[in-house]
Amino acid sequence: MNELTRIGFKPLDALHVVCAVLLQCKYFLTVDKGILKKTMRYSEIIITNPVGYIIDLED
């Protein structure tokens, strides 16, 4: 969680992402622009919006 807060995630957002990682989720879906802007800096999980998820499924 500390890694995520260091790269700019708010503490509760970081907690949600870490929970998804610990549950071994492949995707973390959100429409939060603040989280989506930081997706390139965290590679443990694919963070995307619902539309990006659907596009990934179609590939």
Residue frames as a rotation matrix with the C-alpha (Angstrom) as fourth column:
MET 1
0.571 0.821 0.000 0.00
0.821 -0.571 0.000 0.00
0.000 0.000 -1.000 0.00
ASN 2
0.338 -0.525 -0.781 2.88
0.241 -0.754 0.611 2.35
-0.910 -0.395 -0.128 0.74
GLU 3
-0.683 -0.593 0.427 4.13
0.529 0.003 0.849 1.96
-0.505 0.805 0.312 -2.82
LEU 4
-0.112 0.741 0.662 0.77
0.939 -0.139 0.314 3.11
0.324 0.657 -0.681 -4.15
THR 5
0.788 0.399 -0.469 0.54
0.555 -0.789 0.262 6.11
-0.266 -0.467 -0.843 -1.86
ARG 6
-0.094 -0.908 -0.409 4.09
0.318 -0.416 0.852 7.09
-0.943 -0.050 0.328 -2.84
ILE 7
-0.825 -0.224 0.519 3.08
0.549 -0.099 0.830 7.24
-0.134 0.970 0.205 -6.49
GLY 8
-0.935 0.340 0.096 0.09
-0.320 -0.930 0.182 9.39
0.151 0.140 0.979 -5.68
PHE 9
-0.293 0.872 -0.392 -2.85
0.341 0.478 0.809 7.14
0.893 0.103 -0.437 -4.86
LYS 10
-0.018 0.396 0.918 -5.12
-0.835 -0.511 0.204 8.36
0.550 -0.763 0.340 -2.06
PRO 11
-0.745 -0.394 0.538 -4.96
-0.652 0.598 -0.466 6.00
-0.138 -0.698 -0.702 0.95
LEU 12
0.005 0.814 0.581 -8.46
-0.403 0.533 -0.744 4.50
-0.915 -0.230 0.331 0.47
ASP 13
0.709 0.163 -0.686 -7.91
-0.705 0.148 -0.693 4.10
-0.011 0.975 0.220 -3.27
ALA 14
-0.314 -0.911 -0.268 -4.62
-0.837 0.399 -0.375 2.33
0.448 0.106 -0.887 -2.54
LEU 15
-0.569 0.171 0.804 -6.41
-0.559 0.637 -0.531 0.03
-0.603 -0.751 -0.267 -0.09
HIS 16
0.542 0.839 0.037 -8.99
-0.495 0.356 -0.793 -0.93
-0.678 0.411 0.609 -2.72
VAL 17
0.499 -0.429 -0.753 -6.31
-0.763 0.194 -0.617 -1.70
0.411 0.882 -0.230 -5.30
VAL 18
-0.596 -0.767 0.238 -4.24
-0.780 0.481 -0.400 -3.72
0.192 -0.424 -0.885 -2.81
CYS 19
-0.154 0.627 0.763 -7.32
-0.526 0.602 -0.601 -5.75
-0.836 -0.494 0.238 -1.85
ALA 20
0.805 0.452 -0.385 -7.91
-0.545 0.303 -0.782 -6.57
-0.237 0.839 0.490 -5.52
VAL 21
0.054 -0.877 -0.477 -4.26
-0.810 0.241 -0.534 -7.61
0.584 0.415 -0.698 -5.92
LEU 22
-0.670 -0.322 0.669 -4.39
-0.709 0.546 -0.446 -9.82
-0.222 -0.773 -0.594 -2.82
LEU 23
0.204 0.829 0.520 -7.54
-0.384 0.557 -0.737 -11.46
-0.901 -0.049 0.432 -4.16
GLN 24
-0.611 -0.624 0.487 -5.58
0.223 0.455 0.862 -12.15
-0.760 0.635 -0.139 -7.36
CYS 25
0.598 0.800 -0.055 -7.94
0.259 -0.258 -0.931 -10.15
-0.758 0.542 -0.362 -9.55
LYS 26
-0.165 -0.628 0.761 -6.72
0.963 0.063 0.261 -9.57
-0.212 0.776 0.594 -13.07
TYR 27
-0.340 0.156 0.927 -8.58
0.482 -0.818 0.314 -6.26
0.807 0.554 0.203 -13.49
PHE 28
-0.477 0.307 -0.823 -9.48
0.688 -0.452 -0.568 -3.32
-0.546 -0.838 0.004 -11.29
LEU 29
-0.256 0.488 0.835 -12.34
0.806 -0.369 0.463 -1.39
0.534 0.791 -0.299 -12.89
THR 30
-0.197 0.184 -0.963 -12.93
0.702 -0.659 -0.270 2.25
-0.685 -0.729 0.001 -12.05
VAL 31
0.424 0.300 0.855 -14.18
0.799 -0.568 -0.196 5.49
0.427 0.766 -0.481 -13.53
ASP 32
0.785 -0.226 -0.577 -12.10
0.310 -0.664 0.680 7.54
-0.537 -0.713 -0.451 -11.08
LYS 33
0.876 -0.426 0.225 -9.91
0.060 -0.368 -0.928 9.77
0.478 0.827 -0.297 -13.26
GLY 34
0.486 -0.713 0.505 -7.37
-0.874 -0.410 0.261 10.19
0.021 -0.568 -0.823 -10.45
ILE 35
0.304 -0.329 0.894 -6.76
-0.235 0.883 0.405 6.45
-0.923 -0.333 0.191 -10.30
LEU 36
0.821 0.093 0.564 -6.81
0.464 0.467 -0.752 5.98
-0.333 0.879 0.340 -14.06
LYS 37
0.838 -0.544 0.044 -4.10
-0.436 -0.715 -0.546 8.65
0.329 0.438 -0.837 -14.52
LYS 38
0.138 -0.816 0.562 -1.74
-0.949 0.053 0.310 6.58
-0.283 -0.576 -0.767 -12.35
THR 39
0.872 0.335 0.357 -2.28
-0.272 0.938 -0.215 3.22
-0.407 0.090 0.909 -14.05
MET 40
0.732 -0.636 -0.245 0.98
-0.145 0.207 -0.968 3.32
0.666 0.744 0.059 -16.00
ARG 41
-0.102 -0.834 0.542 2.94
-0.783 -0.269 -0.561 3.44
0.613 -0.482 -0.626 -12.75
TYR 42
-0.228 0.076 0.971 1.57
-0.793 0.564 -0.230 0.26
-0.565 -0.822 -0.069 -11.16
SER 43
-0.328 -0.037 -0.944 1.89
-0.847 0.454 0.277 -3.08
0.418 0.890 -0.180 -12.91
GLU 44
-0.899 -0.042 0.435 0.54
-0.306 0.771 -0.559 -5.56
-0.312 -0.636 -0.706 -10.34
ILE 45
-0.219 0.915 0.339 -2.98
0.614 0.399 -0.681 -5.41
-0.759 0.059 -0.649 -11.80
ILE 46
-0.715 0.081 0.695 -4.65
0.604 -0.429 0.672 -4.04
0.352 0.900 0.258 -14.91
ILE 47
-0.366 0.582 -0.727 -6.40
0.448 -0.574 -0.685 -0.84
-0.816 -0.576 -0.051 -13.87
THR 48
-0.941 0.118 0.317 -8.90
0.269 -0.303 0.914 0.30
0.204 0.946 0.253 -16.48
ASN 49
-0.551 0.834 -0.022 -12.36
-0.729 -0.494 -0.474 1.70
-0.406 -0.245 0.881 -16.98
PRO 50
0.047 0.641 0.766 -15.34
-0.094 0.767 -0.635 -0.50
-0.994 -0.042 0.096 -17.87
VAL 51
0.861 0.252 -0.441 -15.08
-0.429 -0.103 -0.897 0.38
-0.271 0.962 0.019 -21.58
GLY 52
-0.015 -0.957 -0.289 -11.38
-0.983 0.067 -0.172 -0.53
0.184 0.282 -0.942 -21.63
TYR 53
-0.468 -0.080 0.880 -12.25
-0.496 0.848 -0.187 -3.83
-0.731 -0.525 -0.437 -19.98
ILE 54
0.564 0.755 0.333 -14.81
-0.073 0.448 -0.891 -4.68
-0.822 0.479 0.308 -22.66
ILE 55
0.687 -0.397 -0.609 -12.31
-0.718 -0.241 -0.653 -3.78
0.112 0.886 -0.450 -25.38
ASP 56
-0.406 -0.868 0.285 -9.72
-0.904 0.427 0.011 -6.08
-0.131 -0.254 -0.958 -23.74
LEU 57
-0.141 0.438 0.888 -12.24
-0.236 0.856 -0.459 -8.92
-0.961 -0.274 -0.018 -23.66
GLU 58
0.832 0.536 -0.143 -12.93
-0.225 0.091 -0.970 -8.53
-0.507 0.839 0.197 -27.37
ASP 59
0.257 -0.829 -0.496 -9.23
-0.966 -0.201 -0.164 -8.80
0.036 0.522 -0.852 -28.30
